[in-house]
Amino acid sequence: MARGDHPMRTPVYGGLLIAAAMIGATLAVTGDRSWPGWARVVVYTVAVVAVLVGALLTLRDRTPPRRPRR
């Protein structure tokens, strides 16, 4: 396996995207009066997209279910 070719790298990137979206949305919520309304809407929109992409990346590499033994 070459450097940077680890098979579990994609789910980690997905988890990091989800965490970054949660942190960004939290900052937008807690900075209620200091952020203009349009900036909060942009942050929320980007956070929703990041969570969806992160979920796709995280769940993409799930192993298929095993076949039942006969």
N, C-alpha and C positions, 0 to 999 in steps of 0.2 A: 504494500500500500504506500503510495507516494505521500509526501508531506502535504497536508491540507486536503487529503482525500478521504477523511474519516466518514463512514456511512451515517453517523449520528449527528453530523454537522447541521443538516437541514432542520431537524426538530429544535435544535438549540437556537438557530436563527429565528424560528417562529416564536419560541418562548421569549426571546429578547424583544422581538417586535411587540408582542402583547404587553410585556412589562413596560416598554417605553411608551406605549399608548396609554397605559394606566397612569403612569407618572405625569405625562403631559396633560391628560384630562384632569387629574387631581390638582395640578398647578393652576389650570384655568378656572377650576371651581373655587379654589381657596383664594385666588387673587381677584375676587369678585369686583371690587370697585376700581382696581388699578388697570384692568384690561378693558379695552374698548369692546363693544359687543360683537363687532365683525371679527375680531381676532379670536374671541372665544368660539364663535361658530366655525371658523377655519380649523382651530385646534380640535374641536369635537368631530368634525368631518374627517380630518386626517386620522384621528384616533380610531374611528369606526372602521375605516378602510384598513388601517394597520392591524387591527384585531382580526378582521376577516382574513387578510393575507397571512397573518401569523398562525391562525387556526388551520388554514390550508397547509401551510408548510409543516406545522407540527403533526398533523394527522395524516399527511401524505404518505409517510414511510411506515405506516403500520403494517405489521406482518399479516399475511392472509390467514384466515382461520384454518386449522388443521382439518384434514379429512377424517371422518370417523373411521375407526378400524372395523373391519368386517369380521 
